[in-house]
């Protein structure tokens, strides 16, 4: 399973593997540093 969340800077929908939970990475769109949440936080109805 994977974790879906939005970049706090550009709002791009990002997907990360469960193993990345709690770790930091880089948004591929805006290049800002983002922290992967422990669970999905995207809002599919938005």
C-alpha distances in whole Angstrom, upper triangle without the diagonal:
4,7,10,13,17,19,22,25,24,22,19,16,14,10,9,7,7,10,11,12,15,16,18,18,20,20,20,23,25,24,24,23,20,18,14,14,12,10,10,14,15,17,16,20,22
4,7,10,13,16,18,21,20,18,16,13,10,6,6,5,5,9,9,9,13,14,15,15,17,16,17,19,21,21,21,19,16,14,11,11,10,9,8,11,12,15,15,18,19
4,7,10,12,15,18,18,15,14,10,8,6,5,6,6,9,9,8,11,12,13,13,15,14,16,17,19,19,18,16,13,12,8,8,8,6,5,8,9,12,13,16,17
4,7,10,13,15,15,12,10,7,6,4,7,9,10,13,11,11,13,14,14,14,14,13,14,15,17,17,17,16,12,12,9,9,10,8,5,6,6,9,10,13,14
4,7,9,12,12,9,8,6,5,7,8,11,12,15,12,11,12,13,13,12,13,11,13,14,15,15,14,13,10,10,8,8,10,8,6,5,5,8,10,13,12
4,6,9,8,5,5,5,6,9,11,14,15,18,15,14,15,15,14,13,12,10,12,11,12,13,12,12,9,10,10,10,13,12,9,7,6,9,11,13,11
4,5,6,5,5,7,7,10,12,15,17,18,15,14,14,14,12,11,9,7,10,9,9,10,8,9,7,9,9,11,14,14,12,10,10,12,15,17,15
4,6,6,8,10,10,14,15,18,19,20,17,16,15,15,13,13,12,10,13,12,10,11,9,9,7,10,11,12,15,15,14,11,11,13,16,18,15
4,6,8,11,12,15,17,21,22,23,19,19,18,17,14,13,11,9,12,10,8,9,7,9,9,12,14,15,19,19,17,15,14,16,18,20,17
4,6,9,11,14,17,20,22,24,20,20,20,19,16,14,12,9,10,8,7,10,9,11,11,14,15,16,20,20,17,15,13,15,17,18,15
4,6,9,12,15,19,20,22,19,18,19,18,16,15,13,10,12,10,10,12,11,13,11,13,14,15,18,17,14,12,10,11,13,15,12
4,6,10,13,16,19,20,17,18,18,18,16,14,12,8,9,7,9,11,11,13,11,14,13,15,18,17,14,12,10,12,13,15,13
4,7,10,14,16,18,16,16,17,17,16,14,13,9,10,10,12,13,13,14,12,13,12,13,16,14,11,10,7,10,10,13,11
4,7,10,13,15,12,13,14,14,13,11,10,8,9,10,12,12,12,12,10,11,9,11,13,12,10,10,9,12,12,16,15
4,7,10,12,10,11,13,13,13,11,12,10,11,13,15,15,15,14,12,12,9,11,12,11,9,11,10,13,13,17,17
4,7,8,6,8,11,10,11,9,11,11,12,14,16,15,15,14,11,10,7,9,10,10,9,12,12,16,16,20,20
4,5,6,7,11,11,12,12,14,14,15,18,20,19,19,17,14,13,9,11,10,10,11,14,15,18,18,22,22
4,5,6,9,10,13,13,16,17,18,21,22,21,20,18,15,13,9,9,8,8,10,13,15,18,19,22,23
4,6,9,9,12,12,16,17,18,22,23,21,20,17,15,13,10,11,9,11,13,16,18,21,22,26,26
4,6,5,8,9,12,13,15,18,19,17,16,14,11,9,6,8,8,11,12,14,16,20,21,25,24
4,6,8,10,14,15,17,20,20,19,17,14,11,8,5,5,5,7,10,12,14,18,20,23,23
4,7,10,13,15,18,20,20,18,16,13,10,6,5,6,6,9,12,13,16,19,22,25,24
4,7,10,13,16,18,18,16,14,10,8,6,6,8,9,12,14,15,17,21,23,26,26
4,7,10,13,15,15,12,10,7,6,4,6,9,12,14,15,16,17,21,23,26,25
4,7,9,12,12,9,8,6,5,6,7,11,14,16,16,16,17,21,22,25,24
4,6,9,8,5,6,5,6,8,10,13,16,18,17,17,17,21,22,25,23
4,5,6,5,6,6,7,10,10,14,17,17,16,16,15,18,19,22,20
4,6,6,8,10,10,13,13,17,20,20,18,18,17,20,20,23,21
4,6,8,11,12,15,15,18,21,21,19,18,17,19,20,22,20
4,6,9,10,14,15,18,22,22,20,19,18,20,21,23,21
4,7,9,12,14,17,21,22,20,20,19,22,23,26,23
4,6,10,12,15,19,20,19,18,18,21,23,25,23
4,7,10,13,16,18,18,17,18,21,23,26,23
4,6,9,13,14,14,13,14,18,20,23,21
4,6,9,12,12,12,14,17,20,23,21
4,7,8,9,10,12,15,17,21,20
4,5,7,7,10,14,16,19,19
4,7,9,12,15,17,20,21
4,6,9,12,14,17,18
4,6,9,10,14,14
4,7,9,12,12
4,6,9,9
4,6,6
4,6
4
